[in-house]
């Protein structure tokens, strides 16, 4: 599956924006892969908190305030992930395409359709 050139360009623009943001504040020195993964983990925890204790139905119908919080936490997760990929020289879109192909092999439609089982349980 080829990646969409405009999306790739937008992702690279975001990567450059985040790189410059860190450089301008002299934060690049702190943006080691270890630190970025730890920060990413913290942000995923904050994202998780939004849905903690909600029913499945409630999680699909968030209030305006919860939706705003969700947007901010998704942005934080995305920005740390993009920054991590930049520091580790990983092309996110290429990595995703490879993983989709790998998952298609692990989860063939005829075996997994409608099932939540893990690939080794199919």
Number of C-alpha atoms within 10 A of each C-alpha: 8 7 11 10 9 9 11 15 11 12 16 16 12 15 21 15 13 18 18 14 13 16 12 10 9 11 13 16 9 11 18 15 15 11 13 20 16 13 17 20 15 14 20 16 13 19 19 13 12 16 16 10 10 12 9 9 8 11 14 10 10 16 11 9 9 14 13 12 16 19 13 15 19 15 13 19 21 15 17 22 19 23 27 22 17 18 16 11 9 13 14 17 15 14 11 12 14 13 12 13 12 11 12 11 11 15 18 12 11 7 12 15 10 8 11 9 12 10 14 7 7 12
